Amino acid sequence: MTLDKFFSKRIQKPEEEKPDALERDGELITETIKREPEKKIEKPDKKEETPAPEPEDVIEGILLDVGYDGKQGKAYGWIYETNTQKLRKWYDTSGHLPYLLSDLREEEIRARHEGVLKHRGFVNLKTIKKFDLIKDQAVTMSKVVAKDPLSIGGRGDSIRNLLQGHSWEDYIQYHKCYAYDKQIVMGMPYRISGGKISPITPEISQDVRKQITKLFESEKEDYILALDQFLGYFFCPIPDIKRVAFDIEVFSPVDRIPDAGRADERIISVTFAGNDGLKRILMLQRDDVEEGSKIPECDAELEIFEREKDLLSEVFRIFESYPLVLSYNGDNFDLKYIYNRAIKHLGFFPDQVPIYMTSTPQSEVGHLKENIHVDLYKFFHNRAIKISAFKNIYPDVSLNTVSQTFLDAGKVCLDKPISELCLQELGYYCLRDSQLTLDLTTFNNNLVMNLIFLLMRITRLSMEDLTRQGVSAWLRNLFYAEHRARAFIIPTQDYIKRYKGGASTKAMIKGKKYQGAIVVQPQPGVHFNVVVLDFASLYPSIIKQWNLSYETVNCPHPECKNDEDYRIPGTPYWRCSRKVGIMALVIGLLRDLRVKYFKDKAKDKSLSKAEKQMYNIITQSLKIIINASYGVFGSEAFPLFCLPVADATTAIGRYAITQTQEECARMGVEVIYGDTDSVFLKNPAQELIAKLIEWSEKELQIELDVEKTYRYLALSDRKKNYFGVYKDGNVDIKGLTGKKRHVPPFIQNAFLEMIEELRKVQVESDFETAKQGIRSKLKGFIKKLENREFAVEELAFQMTLSKDLNQYSKTMPQHVRAARLLAERTKKDLSSGDIIRFVKTRGAEGVLPVELAKVTDISIKVYKQQLESTFEQVLDAMGIPFEELYGIKVRKLDAFI
């Protein structure tokens, strides 16, 4: 069956709901005990006036979020009904309550911890059984149930504190605890009847199921059982959810960024673009600004409001008519500004504003009470998305750059400040931003939205959490859910450390607690026809093949410890031979699904373009998770961090690289460099590449693939510092900084022109021509500097104030000195977030803001040194001494000027 046909099929109705396993006290339960928030304020109710559905009310749709309503004392969820395109809210009726676990016996708590039983939030105490993976045995635990999350934890007198040292699973936010116990998978279809939630099982054709099952027939039973669970996530239709993007513009003086906390300037325009065709421009009437002539490219009419309060009232009405609202930096600015503006300056009461703000240690988050808000800036800013999903193709996360990358369209270019635009110009400018934000979710058949839904299903996170949190939080949620579904205790990091100990290897990098990856010393010089072989998902492959997990490394079984076949090379560790580790199981399964099935399907020429694209999105979603797994597992910030696991993983990685080096030497293939999971081979024969790939799969059980081929590669004697040109002429630069955003345009242009000369090199003899070209370019740029043939703006560095000027005291960076000069001389009120453009000068301060600088103020010597530094980085990687360009023996630019 094709994906097109499959996605058009009706989802199967749910099976009859099974009894709640949590009520079977004393049994090894499948849905177990949990507790309360991670020291975070629980989400307030988004739609308090919506009553819980009556028992006969039936809701079917896609689950997008789960929360906790403090007023009703119940968990609730948001379901997107695909037939009505509306959000529906439901309240749990199962009686599920917050709780924690204790390793103290029930009678011991009653006898020695009377304060628990007398706590104002205490409900009951019962004995249950769980399974301790580290000890590999069933254990008896006490389950302490409370009436609200704050009674579990969050206050000084919480039950968690009363049981200090004997309290488990007490930092999990309650709405997540509820989702784990009910085994809820976000982004999947559910049916709500009488307040009870049950999954709607997606249909998978027998042919597809047989194909995939056959690929896993040699795996252990654990993988086969888990496979059935995960398959549905990838073969369940993804809705084209009704959504609207918005953008606001605020009146502000030139070069001043509005403060969203103070919100003391007027909101002068709000625009909307919806995937249902909606386009609206809401504009504030300003007596001193003309409407101007309608711009032909603008396909929406201005709706002019005399009062700002009326404009915002209409904004709130539009918000409430869409289940999903999109913004670009809406958390930190748009929603925050609207909220503060409405309440602090326009006379709205909080219950009249459909927005509420929450805080995290990293930033503020803007929520909507009636619907879901996704800030796409945070999604595209996520390193896992930027690097793993989109291969780092957008250099920064500005709306203009990301849109240019994916949509081949950008923001409207302005030749004057926003405050000087007429109403028509402003409306066109603002609407374009809303349209770009929407289009980032619709291009390539909703690629980004499909990716979000697939990641929600894998990680079990809500749409709002998934798009805002980092990959560490994704994996934490996934593994907590998997622990709970299997009735495993979720261990603390201290508990893991107590039983597993520390690392056996010595860290080579300060701050690390174990030895990392190996880097093969580079052979300096220029090498032609270089092939780079990459171990496909090296660390995830190691985790699966070597069965690495916090409970399987140094397991408690003597027979595993004494069996040499289960020893980990280069370490004193051993691994379990009895059971599959939970980390190895989940990461290994996701890796194998990607490699064995979905990756090939994405390239299947017999499939339609739409089918291949969908398979490719599935492949990318899996890649994001598996590639991030080791980085997360090896981080002390991860709650399931186990030092021996991290240490063992890198030890096996080093073993794989060194074994590959030795095999290359036996085959007569020259290895000129190696880094973590790849080896660089000089001019290897194709048949030897094939043999090496076959050897790796047989001996190491790790796939080795051709990652890239360079026409030539220039290596310096420094690691992670090289310059290469692919056969198609594209350039690969590592460890070089000539294109950084803060570097002045004059220097950037010089760097790019040098790269163009090097791109022309086809054979070794072409380097002499390239040197002549670079010499000529460099002399031209130096001459422009000496003759002061430049505009001040061309030499401007650009940096942002990270805090208000008065908060800088101990250190005074150059851009701060420039900002202070600007503030003193122009009386501008500069604050955190303002962009400072400055140049290096000959004066006592050494810098001046662009606004105050003249061409004659520029320090030519400083910019010559900047040019020299930029050129040297590339030339050094190619083994070309800087002085060779001029045939002299000194390296300093001043010596030959």
N, C-alpha and C positions, 0 to 999 in steps of 0.2 A: 504494500500500500504506500502511495506517495505521501509526503508530508502535507501537501495541499489537500488531498482527500482526507487525510487523517484529521487535520485541524478543523475541517468542516463538519466532522462527526459530532453527534450529541454525546456529552459526557454521561457516563453511567450513573445511575442513581446509587446512593450510598447503601451499604449493607445495614441491617438492623443494628442499632447502637448496642454495644456490649456494656455490661455493668461496670461501674467505676471501680477499677482495681484498688484505688486508694482506700476504699472502705473495708477491704479484707485485711483487718489487723492481724499481725503476726505472720503473714505470708511474705514470700519473696515477691514483692510487687513489681509490676511492669511500668508504673506511672508514678514515681514516688514523690515523696516529701520535699517541700521546699520552704523558702522563707522570703526574705524581704529585700528592700532596696540596697544598692551599692553606694550608700552614703550620698545618694542623689535624691532630689525632691521628686516625688512621683508625678507623672503627667497629670495635670488637672483635667477634669472632664471637658471634652471638646464640645459637647452638645447637651448641656445639662437639661434643657427643656424637652428633649426627646424622651418620651416614656419608654420603659422596657416593653418589648412586644408582648402582646397577650399570648396565652398558651397556643391558640389556634393559628397565630401568625406564622407564616412560613417564609423564610428568606433563602434564596439561592444565589450564590455569586462567588466572587473572588475575595478572599480574606486579605486585607491590606494592613491592618494594625490591630493591636490588642493593648488595652490600657486598664487603669484602675480608677473607679469613681469613688472618691472618699465619702461623698454624701450618702450614696446608697450602700457603700461597703461591699461592692461587687466588682469583679472583672467585667470588662465589656470589650466588644470588638467592632470594627468597621468592615462591612461587606460591600463590595462594589457589585451591584446588580447589572449585568450586561444587557439585559432586556430593557431596563428603564434608564440606564446610564446614570444612576443615582447611588449615593452612599446610604446604606442602612445601618443603624446601630442596634446591637443586641446586648442584653445583659445575661451573664451566667446565672443559671438557676440550680446548679448542682450542689451548692452549698460549700464550694471550695473556699478555703480560708488560708491566710498567710501562716507560715510555720518555719521552724528550724529543727535541726536534728541535734541530739546530744549523745556522746558516747557513755554517759552515765546511765545506770539502770533506772527504770521508772521509780522504784522504791527508794533509791538513793536521792533522787531529786526531791521526792516528797519528804524525805527525812532531813536532808541537809540544806536544801535550797527552798525554804518555805516562801521566800520572796517571789519566786516564780509563780507559785500557786495563788499568791495574794496580789499579783500584778493586776492593775486595772484592765489590762487587755487580754489576760489569760482566758482561754476557752476550755481546753482539755489537754490531757497528756495520755499518750498511748505507746505501746511497744510494737515495733515493726522490725522486719529483717531487711537488710541490704547486703550488697556484695562488695567487699573491699578488694580491689584489683591488686593493690600492692602486696597484701598478705595472701592473695588468692584463696579467700575463704569467705563464707557467709558470716555476717556479724549482726548482733542484736543492737538496735539503736532505739532511743526514745524520741518520739515526735511530739514537740511542744507546739500547740496550735494557738493562735491569737486572733483577735477580732479585726485587727488592722495592721498594716505593714510597719507603722512607726512603733508599735509595741514590740515587734521582733527586733528591730534595730533602727537607729536614726535619732534616738534620744539618749540622754545620759543614763536614764534609769531603765533602758530597754532590757528585755529578757536576754538578749545576746550578751549584754554586759554582766548580768547576774550570773550567767553560766560561763564566764570568761575562762578560756582554756579548755572548755568541754562543749563548745558550740560549733556546729558544722552547717555549711550551706546557708549562712545567715547574711550574706552580703549580696545575694541575687535580688534584683528588683522584683517586686511581687508580680507585675504583669508578665515578666519573663518566666518566673516560677510557674505561673498558671499555664502559660503556653507549653512549657516543658512537660508538665504533668498531663496535659490533654493531648500531647504529641501533635501540636498544631504546627503546620508548615505554612509560613506566610507566602502569599502569591498563588496558593492553590485553591481549588473550588471547594466550598463547604455548603452544607444545608443546615439551617437553623429552624428547629421546630419546637415550639414550647420552651424556648430558651436553651435547648440542648443543641450542641454543635456536633456534627458528624461529617466526615470527609466524603466528597463525591469522587469515586475512583475513576481516573482517566482510562479510556480504552486504549490498549496497545494491540496492534494486530498480531496474530499468532506467528506470522512469518517474521516480523521484526523481533519479537520476543525469542523465537527459536534461534535466529541469527546471533543475537547478542549472548544468549545463554550458552550456545556452542563455543563461543570465544572464551568463556570462563569455565568450561567443563573440567579443566585440569586443576582449578583452584580449590582451596579448602572450603568446607561447608559454610564457614563464616562469611566468605565472600559471596557465595551463591544467595544466602539469605539476605544480605545487605543489598545485593544487586536488585532484587525485586522491589525493595523499598525505594531506592534512588531512581529507578527507571522512569517512574511516573512523573518525576519533576521535569524531565526533558521532553516527554511526549504529551504534555497537557497543553491545550490551547492557551495562548497569551492574549488577553483582551486589548483592543485598541482603546484604552481608557479615555474618556472625555476629559479634556484638560484645557487650561488657558494659561498663557504666560503674561506677565505684567512687568512694567518698568515705571519708575517715577523720576521726575526731575525736580530739583529743589533750587529756588533762587539762591545764588551765592555770589559773592564778589569774585573777581578774577583771581586765580591761583589759590583759592581757599576751598578746602573740602568741607562740606557741611558736616556738623557733628550730630550723629543720630541719637546720641543720648540727650543733648540739649534740645535738639529739634526746634531751634529758634528762628528758622527761616521758613518762608511759605513754600508749600508744595504747589508748584505751578503747572505741572502736567502729570497725568497718569494715563498710560496706554495699555491696551489689552489685545492679544492675538490668540484666538482659540483654534483647535483642530476641527471645530465644527463650522469654521468660516468667519467667526466673529472677528471684527477689527473695529476698535473704538479708540477715540482720542478725547480724553476729558481734559479741558484746558481752563485754567483760572484766568478770568478777565483782569488785565492790568492796564490802568488808564494811561500809563506812560509807554505802552508797547503797542505797536500797530499790529493788525491782523495779518496784513501782507497778502500777496497773491497766492492762490492755491498752487501747490507743486504738482506737476503732471504725474510724477511717479508715485505720489501718495494716494492710495486707494481707500481712504477713509475720510469722513467729514469731521470737522472740529465740533465738539459739543462744549460750548463756553458757559462757565459757571461764574456768577458774580460773587458768590461766597465760597470760601475754601471748605467750610463745614459741609455745605451741600455737595460739593465735589466728592469729599470723602464718604459721605453717606451713599452715594452712587457706587463708589469703589467697593464698599462693604457689601452692597447688594449683588454686585457682579461676583465677588469672591464666593458668596454663599450659593451661587447657581452652578458652580462647577465642583465635581468631586475631587479634582486634582488641580492645584495651583502651582505654577512654575515660576521661579525667579532666578536671577543670576546675581549672587551675593545678597539675596534677600534677608538672610539671617542677620548679617552684620550691618546692613544698611536699610533696604527698602521697607521691610516689615517693621523693623525696630523704629525707623524714623516715623512711619505712619502711626504706630502705636503711641509713641511719646508725643508726637504733634497733636494727635486727637485728644489725649487726656490732659496734657500739660497746658495746651494753648487754645484749644477750640471748644472746650466745655463738654466733651463727651464723657459719660460715665463708663467705667470699665465694662459693665454688662452690655453697653451699646457698641462696643468695639469687638469684632470677631477675631481678635488677635490676642495671643498671650505669649510672653517671653519666658524662657527658662535659661539657666546658666549651666555650663560645664566648665571643667578646669581650663579648657582651651578657648572657648568662645561662648557667645550667647546664641540661642536658637530661637527662631521665630516660628510659632505654631499658629494654625487656624483652628478655631473651635468647631467649625462645621465641616471641615474637609481636611485633606492632606496637603501639606506644603513640601515641595522638593526644591532645595537650593542647588541648582546645577553647578554653581561655582565649586561647591565643596565636593561634588561627585567627580568633576574633572580634575580637581586638585589632588584627589587621592592617588598616591604613588602607584598603587596596584593597578588602578585604571589607566593612569597616564603611561606607565611603562609596560606592564604585562598585556593589557588589552589593546592599547593604541600605539605601542612601540615607540613611545616618546616623540611622536611626530609633531606635537605642538610644543614650541619652546617655552611658552609661558601660559598662564591660565586666564589671561584677560579675555573678555567676551569677543573682542575683535580678532585676536589670534586664533582662538578655538574655532570661531565661525569661519575665518578664512581657510583654516585647515580642512574642515569637514564640509562646508557649504560653498566654498569658493565665493563667499560674499562677506562683507564686513560692515562695520558701523559707518554711518554717514560722516564723511569728512567735513569738518567745520573750519572756516577761515576766520572765525571770530568767537568770542566766549559765548557760552550758553545764555548768559544774562542779557546779551545784546541781540539775540535772535528774535525775529518777529514770531507771532503765534503759529503761523503756518510752518515756518522752518522748524520751530521747536517741536511741533506735533509730528512732523515727518521724521525728525531725528529720534524722538522718543519711541515712536511706533516701530521703527526699524529694530531697535534693541529688543522690543517685545517679540517681534517676528523672528529674529535670530534665535532668541531663547527657545521659542516653540519649535523652530525648525531643527534645533539640535536634538530634539526627541522624535522627529518624524522622518529625517533623511534615511535613505536606504531601508525603506519599509520598517520604520520604527526601531532601528537597530539599538539605540540607546535604551529605550523603554524595554525592549525584549531582554537586553542584557541585565537591566535592573531586576526584572521579574525572575530571571533564572538565578541570579545571585541571591535574591530573597529566598528562593526555594532551597538552595543549597545550604545557606547559612541560617535559615529560619528567622531572619530578622525582618522587621517591618520595613516598609518603603522609606519612611522618614529616618529610621536608624541606619539602614543600609547605605543610604546616600550621604550620610553625614559622618559615619564612623570609619575608622581605619580598619585595615585587614586583620589586625590583632583582635579587635572586638568581634569581627566576623567569625574568626575561627574559635574564639572563646565561646560564642553563642552556639556554634555548631557542635562543639564537643560537650558542652554542658547538656545540650538537648540529647545527644547520643548516650551520655552517661545515664540521664534520667530515664530514657526509654528502656534501658536494660537493667534498671534498678541498681546501678553502680553508685557507690558513694562518690561525690565530687570532692577530691582531696584538696587540702590547702597546700600552698607551696612549702610551708614549713614541714608538713607531714611528709611530703615527697623527699625533701632534703634529709629528714631524720633517717629515712630508710635507705636512701640511695647515695648519700654522701656527695663528695665534690669531684672535680676533674682529675684525670691522671696525667694530663699533658700540661706543659707550661705555655702560657699565652705569650705570643710574640708582640702583641699590641697592647699598649698601656690601657688599662680599664677593662680589658677582656679577662675572663677567668679560665679560658681554655684555648688551645692552639687552633687557629683557623685554617683556611684553605692554603694550598701550596701554590706558589707562583714560580714557574720555571724562569731562570735568569735569561733575559733577552740577549740575542746576538746582535749587537749594534750594526747598523748599516742598512743599505737598500736591498731588498730581496724581491725578485720578480716571481710571478705565478705562485702566490702563497694561498694555500687552502687551509681553512680553519675548520677543524672537526670539533663538534660540540656534543657532550654527553647530554642526551635529552632528559631534561628535568633531573639533573644528577642527584640532588639531595632527596627529592621525593622518591626517586627510584631506589635509592639506598634505604630509605625508611621502610619501603615495602619489602624489598628483596631480603633485607637483613632483619626484618621484624622488629623495628626499633619503636619503642613507646615507653612512657615513664614506668610502666609496670613490667615490661618484658626485659629491659636492660637490667642486669644483676637481679634476676628474678629469685625467689626463695627456694628454688628446687636444686638440690645437690647434684642430681644427674645432669642438669644443664650446665652447671658450673664446672663439672669435671669432664665434660665432653669437648675435646679439642675442635670438633666441627662447629661448635657454637661459640667459639672464642672470636673476639673482634680484633683484627690485626692492628698491631701498634699500641694496644691498650691492655689493661688487665681485666677488661669487662667481658661479660658473656651475655648471651641472649636466650630467651626462652624457647624451648623446643616443644612445649606442651600446647600453648595457646597463642592465638594471633592477637597482637597488641591493638588497642583501639585506635591509636594514631596510625599504625601501619595499615589497619583495615580500611579506615575511611580515606586516607590520602592515597593508599594503593588502589582502592576501587575507583576513585575519581580519576586517577592517572590512567589506569587501564581502560576505562570507558572512553577517555579522550583518544588515547593512542590506538586502541584496538578497533574502535568502531567509528566514533564521530569524526575524527581527523580524516580518515579515508573517505567517509561520506561527503565531507565538505569539498572533496576533489573529484567526486564521482561525475563523470561527464554525461552519464545517462540521465541525471537528474536535472530538473529545471533550475533556472537561476535562483528563483525564490527558495527552493528546497535547499540548494547548496548554501545559500546565504544563511538560512536558519541553522543548518548544521554547523556552519562556521561560527555563528554566535554562541552556540552551545560549546563548541571547542574552545572559544576564547574565555567563556565563563569558567570552564574547568581549569584552563591554564592559569587564570588569575589565582584561583585557590591553591592549586598544587605548587605553583612557583613561589607563593608567599609562605607556604607551610613551614619550611625550615627556618626562614628568617624570623618567623614568629616563635617557633619551638625553641630557637636558640636565643631568645630574648628573655632577660630576667623579669621584664615587665609582664610577661605572659603568665597567668595564674597556674598553668600546668607545666611551667618550666622545670626541666630536670637536667641538671648539669651533665651527668653521664650520657644522656641521650644526645645532647648537643655536641659533646666531646667525641662520642663514638661516630656520629654522622660525619664530622669533618675528618676524622681519622680514616674512615673508609674512603672518603673523597680523595684524600692524599694518596692512599693506597692505589686507587684507580688511576690517578694521573701518573704516578711513578711506574706502575705496571705497564701503562700504555707507552711511556717513554722507552722502557726496556724492549717492548715488542717492536716499536718503530726502529730501534737500533738493530734488532735482529733482522728486520726486513730491509734495512738499508735506507730508511726514510729519515731525512734530517728534520729534527724538531728545533725550531729557532725561537720559540716562545711558548709559554703555557700559563694559563690564568684560571684558577678555580675549577672550571668545568669544561675547558677547551684547550686544544693543542694546535699550534700553528706549524704547518708542514711546508717545507720549501720544495716547490716543483715536484710533487709526488705523482707517480704514474697512477692512472685510474684503476688499474687492476690491484695495485697495492692498497689503495683507499678502500676498495671493496673487501679485500682480505682483512684489513684492520677492523672494519665495521663488523664483519662476521666473527672475528676473534673476540671482540668486546662483548657481543651478545652471548657467546658461548661461555667464555671464561669469567666475565664480570657480571653477567646477567643485566647489563646496562646498555641501552641503545646508544650508538654513536652515529651522528648524522653530519653531513656537510652543511655547515652553517653559512659560510660565505667564502668567496674567492676574490682575492685582490689581484689587480693587474700588477701593482707593486705595493710593498709595505716598507715604510721607513721606521726602524726601531732605534731608539736611543738606548743608553745603558741604564736608564731609569725604568722601573716597572710601571705598568699602566700609563705609558706615555709614548704614543705612536701616531703616525700619520699614514693613511692608506688610501689608495684610489682603486675603486672597483672597476671591473671590466666595462661597465656602462658609463664610466666617467664620474660617477658620484663619489663623494669624498667622505672618509670616516676619520674623525679626529678625536683622540682620547687624551685627556689630561692637559689640553691646551685651552687657553682662555680668551683668545682673540675676539670671540663673538658674544661675550657676556653683555647683558643688557645695560649695565651701568657704564660701560666703556663709551667714550665720546664717539660720535658718528665719524669724525675724521680718522680715528684709529681703526674703527671697524671697517671703513672703506679700504684702508691700506691693507688690512688683513685679508679681506675678500679678494682684492686684486692679486695678492700674492698667491692665494689658493688657486685662482684661475690660471696662473702661469704653471703651477704644478700639475693641474688637471690635464694639461696638454701632453705630459710626458707619456710616451708609449714604450720606449726602450731606453736602456741605460744611457746611450749616447745623447738622448734628448735633454739630459740634466744640464749640460753646459748651456744650451739655449735657454733653459728655464732660469738658470742663474743670471744670465744677461738680462732677461726680462725683469726679474725681481730687482736686480741692481738699478735698472732704469726706473722702475716704479718707485723704489725707495728714494732715489735721488730727487725724483719729482715731488714726493711728499715733503722731503726735508727742505727743498727749495721753497715750497709754499709756506712752510713754517717760518723760515728765516725772513722771507719777504713779507710776512704777515698777510698773506693772501688767503684769508679765511674770515668767516663770520664768527663772532664770539660763541654763538649757539653750537657751531660745529665741534667745539672743544669742550663742551659741557658734560660733566659727569652728572648722573642723576641718581638720587637716593631719597628714601622716604623717612620722615621722622617717626621713630617707633614710640615716642612718648612726647609729652608737652615739653617745651623748651626749659621751663623752670625745674624740670625733673632731672635734667642732665647736670651732674655736679662733679663726680670723680673723674670721669673721662669726657673729653670734648672732641669727638670725631670731626673731620673736616667739614662734612655737610652741616653739622650742628653749628660750627663756627660761622659758616656762611649764612645759615638761617638767622643767627643772632645779629649779624651785621645788617641783614635785610630788615629784620624787625626794628632795630634801633633807628635806622635811617629812613624807613618808609612808614613806620608806625603800624605795620601789618600785624595782625593777631595770628601768629603761626602756632599750630598745635599738632598733636599726634595725627599721623595720616597725611600730612601735607607733603607734597613732592618738592624737593629742593634741587635746583639745577645750579651747579657752581663750576667755576674754572680755577685752575692752579695759576697763581700770580707771583709777582716778584716782591710784593709787599710784606710787611711784618707778619700778617696773618697767614700768608701763603695761599689764601683762597679768597674769592669774592663771589657773591651770587651773580648769576648771569645778568640780572636786572641792573646791577651797579657796575659791571665790568666793561672796559673798553678794550679794543684790540691791543693797544699799547701796554695794557696791564699784564698781558699774558707772559708767563715764564716759558720762553722757547726751550730752554735747557730741559725742563721737566717733561715737556711733550716729546722731545727727541729721545729721552730715556724711555718713555712709554712706547715709542715706536720700536726702539731697539729691543726691548723686552718682548714685545709682541712678535717680531720677526724671528728672534732667537729661539722662541719656543718651538717653532716649526722646523727651522733650519737645523737646530740641535738634534731633533728627532731623525733628521735625514742625514746626519753626519757631515753637514756643511758648516764649517766655522764661519761665524759672522764676518770676520775680517777678510775671508776669502773672496767675498763679493767685491772687495776693493783692493785686494792684493797687498794688504798691509799686515803688520804683526800684532797690532793692538786691537782690542775688542770694543773699546769705548767709542761711541759715536762721535763725541767731541774731537777725538784725535784725528779723524779724517774729514771733518767739516771745514 
